[in-house]
């Protein structure tokens, strides 16, 4: 795995089918209290799916942040990193991820950074006698390579000429696949690409599964278009490929520090605020 342009670590990627911006507006209190309408029901199967969506989205964001901030520390401590580093992986829980830059053979750590609650707590250049990477970490490296190869062999393309970003999530349980996300990067900090983002599961044997698209079109939204004095209350999107929000929506909310309203394929509307997801309405189909 080659090392991507370091600037790409500062980029975020998001996937949806369409979007609108919701602007904060004055709210007038009603003359007398009204009984709130009951919240629309969500099935137990959907609740389980949304818990997994939240888990993946939190990991995507935590791992992306670790790669970004850990790269800055690596560059400061190892000026000749380009001659020594072959790539990186991140693993561990969302609240305490660990970043490893490994050598060009993919066998040993060159640099290790640890994070806690989104903050870098330690970053160390590995000594010459560093031991080999663990089997689970070698599996992450191999899965990423298999997924990128499968994507390149398909007719699937991103939405930018810039190198794609990648985030690899370890198997959620023994026997489950490694999840490789390949994401179109942002062209600017306030311009979000919503197309060109893919998930490729890789099984324990190293075989890449079907490529999952999060949107069918290349769409970008720029926050620079908001009028002066207006405060964004949320990002609003229409996602027609799934009946519930995805991990990309959770990632988007965490990265943008804004809630995201998601209109899904069955006419329902959801509120995604970080890892908190709730159904707020059902429209006509």
Steps between C-alpha positions, in 0.01 A plus 500: 500500500647831400491804727241754383574869468513630857250771417239234444501426874333839548213401281166347573266311271126451513243319286136586429266531202402865543488773767368831628622735773281569802551850643432606855189720517306671782233280657182650645354321802141373455219671685438192714679167545429232246519126550796375295425245232627148579835419343474268198592141582829340404514119481733299722694389191550863398606594851771232487606623156522859624715396796745345256483808278586719800788272600652506153453874459672572830795281400526661158524843658740398779731314262497785249590750773777274629656471154484877454651608832741208519642589160581852620689354795678244280627768263638703791681205656613306193604734216608209276170315544445471124805274476379276780119493503286277281157587640291515815217335686285601795328267744356498851178651642365833377584669831862374501627412150861410422674601176787299355718607209676188374805432286498444126483122547192532719661302779617739773387825657695816419291735714217446750256764628235461768193717546246555773169684449622645172833626637850374425645372827820339371693462176818297477740403225559125524855384561703286262415191703122539477324167482273387219147630478231280653297266281183716530690806383655313208145392412391866485788582264421204275128581497564857393722380215240246383221759508696760306593238241135396462390861462766567237392191303137614493345781298440692824645849514522772759389859455840667508835465328667523841616176665222322686507480879450172681390389846516135608275372779601176674251211508223566751520137616704188411408376154348831387657697213747785518327812369699717260358844422639683197394865499522790259683782684389857550644762268466761777421498871156653442405301188373147558487239222194283535577254222778255429510312830511122523511212748679175411473217755794259506456154655750312715646325194586837345225495236336835427120501489255709298567874480233693687419852373363763735372712212467472124597856408778751560362782713683762705372755750689811604431666832654820367166582335324584828412868527684717751337497841318173445581210728470148367270288714545174308593342171208348314536217250293260296632144491308270268708181519397386850196516731715617795803731536849358448834528675594770248229724647636444852852575376373816329328626814807438716737661252282802425396546866142533381192277505394348170138448395471199271205432274508129415362287219172415675402862559611519862710779650775439755705720730868401528692686770838333529430142602143582613248407231123540530202493269320835490235452234349300221401661171291376211664241285 
